[in-house]
């Protein structure tokens, strides 16, 4: 039996910043291979998981959030995918790094993204009540 924490991390006391003062965030592109079409036909389609913002007004996005001092970048990416999208899996090699301006906070961020091969989709997760998740081709 595995215990699952159903509360997202909060606060910024453990938040990482780069040498230019930008908050560091990490995220994942959760994906899976759809192996059947429901009619008994074998397919091998790639699907990615997108989620709504907590406010629900900013369209669909990939899970991402703060990288904290007590975790590796891949641990942070997996934690964010669990908290925001309710999926677990294998975090793969970094897709890239980018810098962006937060529209809501007016500050710059440094972000890292990883592909996440989803091995488990949970029915309960910390942000279940404030986000929707949708698999798209």
PyMOL commands that set and color helices and strands:
alter all, ss='L'
color gray80, all
select helices_A, chain A and resi 73-85
alter helices_A, ss='H'
color red, helices_A
select strands_A, chain A and resi 23-36+42-52+60-61+64-66+87-101+108-121+133-136
alter strands_A, ss='S'
color yellow, strands_A
deselect
rebuild
show_as cartoon
